[in-house]
Amino acid sequence: MFSRGSHLGSSQLQNLLQIKLIFLRWPRPLCTCSPAENKPHPSMLKHLTSKIKSTGPISVAEYMREVLTNPVTGYYVRNNMLGVEGDFITSPEISQMFGELIGVWIISEWMAAGHPEQVQIVELGPGKGSLTKDILRVLHQLRSVMGGASVSVHLVEVSPVLSALQAQALTGSESHVTTEGEEPVYRRGNTPDGLQVSWYKRIQDVPPGFSVHVAQEFFDALPIHKFQKTPRGWREVLVDIDPDRDEQLRFVLSPNATLASTTLIQRREHVEVCAEGGVVLQHLSKRISERGGAALIADYGHDGTKTDTFRGFKDHQLHDVLTSPGSADLTADVDFSYLRRCAGGVACVGPVSQNSFLRNMGIDARLQVLLKNCPDLASRCQLLRSYHTLMDPGQMGERFQFFGVLPLSRVQRPRPQTGLNLDKTQRPAPLPVAGFTELKYA
Ligand SMILES: C[S@@+](CC[C@H](N)C(=O)[O-])C[C@H]1O[C@@H](n2cnc3c(N)ncnc32)[C@H](O)[C@@H]1O
């Protein structure tokens, strides 16, 4: 069915979607989570105000980092916020089709790399573990395609609450928190198929090796710096205590240039810069250029066109970012043009809309197969509703974008063998990248 080193062709993709995955489960209830612990957290406000009193106003990046990932009171560290009863819902929680198609993308990139014997699946910010679970099910269904490749799973997750949920989803009771000497892995486990799963706090700690990385709604949670242009030049936006209102925070402008405002603004129109996201992208680039593999980043974002996107979410509603810090998610659109500038020694593809990516990956064929296998009308309606949520331009279809990072060799024309006098046009064309190119059915 698949030849060595070949790209996953369109008819192969169609077969794979129709035949191999036919037994996958459906539907997933929209929410299986326990209610998020959404109460305001006074200790977070107290922590922030005492920090500001002792050091002066803090950057938006520091505010976001403390609110989201402070090891004791951080929003991600304490909460399970995903699902209908939480603060927001994400694509992998909406439909299994999302993770299945990413599973197919991973196999496609593994095949394009020439079927390496070992492959690491690395997910950054895995939430409840649903995406990796759907990916692994596809890999299991397609084990005949994967041959004897040895697969391991590496999860980068800062939250102990969410890592416990991921462990439950992926390993059942087959995981344990590691002892001190085993750092930087803080949890280990095995899937029912015997794949090893390891948890880390930072991407820098994931072992080197051929890896396909997935980051779905991860970059938008990383801290951003905000800047405003003034007659005296760029000034950083900071968070201060409001002197006129008790226990309230407010935005102020730094009186002078800050280190961030002098080093991070690369182009005039940038007013939000996610330096931490840039560091992660640089690290992914290094891993991919040195050891091969790929990264797929899916998030809401823009290509350097938007300015003020910092916002909060609580109970599926917009929430003031400075009110009850620690009780709501804080997020900012991902600037893909900035990520592209941070990449080095790799090729970047996209961003393309979620609608285009999933359509190119064959979501319509997959939907038809699942519809045929739906046991009742209610399940069919649920399936169609989820499809529309993922795909409709007015819902997630246009707002969410896919961005790929690949080895340079993946998109360059291979060099002709020495001695062959071929002109450039006769060299084999680079293989298309699934999802970013429309695959035509033969
Ligand atoms: C918005 S949720 C997305 C979850 C999941 N990918 C999904 O789409 O359902 C962000 C995820 O990234 C994790 N996270 C946020 N900041 C992080 C950081 N600095 N390092 C590692 N994980 C982080 C959160 O704990 C959570 O699992």
The ligand as a MOL file (V3000), in Angstrom:
LIG
                    3D

  0  0  0     0  0            999 V3000
M  V30 BEGIN CTAB
M  V30 COUNTS 27 29 0 0 0
M  V30 BEGIN ATOM
M  V30 1 C -5.3240 25.9520 26.2840 0
M  V30 2 S -4.7890 24.4590 26.9740 0 CHG=1
M  V30 3 C -4.8320 23.4260 25.5410 0
M  V30 4 C -4.9640 21.9730 25.8850 0
M  V30 5 C -5.0210 20.9820 24.7080 0
M  V30 6 N -3.8960 21.1090 23.8230 0
M  V30 7 C -6.2950 21.1110 23.9380 0
M  V30 8 O -6.2950 21.6760 22.8550 0
M  V30 9 O -7.3230 20.6340 24.4490 0 CHG=-1
M  V30 10 C -3.0590 24.7930 27.2300 0
M  V30 11 C -2.2530 23.6160 27.7010 0
M  V30 12 O -0.8770 23.9990 27.7960 0
M  V30 13 C -0.4050 23.7810 29.1250 0
M  V30 14 N 0.5710 24.8470 29.4010 0
M  V30 15 C 0.3240 26.1710 29.4910 0
M  V30 16 N 1.4730 26.8520 29.6820 0
M  V30 17 C 2.4570 25.9320 29.6870 0
M  V30 18 C 3.8790 26.0090 29.8170 0
M  V30 19 N 4.4960 27.1730 29.9980 0
M  V30 20 N 4.5950 24.8710 29.7670 0
M  V30 21 C 3.9690 23.6760 29.5680 0
M  V30 22 N 2.6220 23.5310 29.4410 0
M  V30 23 C 1.8810 24.6510 29.4910 0
M  V30 24 C -1.6500 23.8360 29.9820 0
M  V30 25 O -1.4880 23.2710 31.2420 0
M  V30 26 C -2.6170 23.0840 29.0740 0
M  V30 27 O -2.4020 21.7010 29.0980 0
M  V30 END ATOM
M  V30 BEGIN BOND
M  V30 1 1 1 2
M  V30 2 1 2 3
M  V30 3 1 2 10
M  V30 4 1 3 4
M  V30 5 1 4 5
M  V30 6 1 5 6
M  V30 7 1 5 7
M  V30 8 2 7 8
M  V30 9 1 7 9
M  V30 10 1 10 11
M  V30 11 1 11 12
M  V30 12 1 11 26
M  V30 13 1 12 13
M  V30 14 1 13 14
M  V30 15 1 13 24
M  V30 16 1 14 15
M  V30 17 1 14 23
M  V30 18 2 15 16
M  V30 19 1 16 17
M  V30 20 1 17 18
M  V30 21 2 17 23
M  V30 22 1 18 19
M  V30 23 2 18 20
M  V30 24 1 20 21
M  V30 25 2 21 22
M  V30 26 1 22 23
M  V30 27 1 24 25
M  V30 28 1 24 26
M  V30 29 1 26 27
M  V30 END BOND
M  V30 END CTAB
M  END
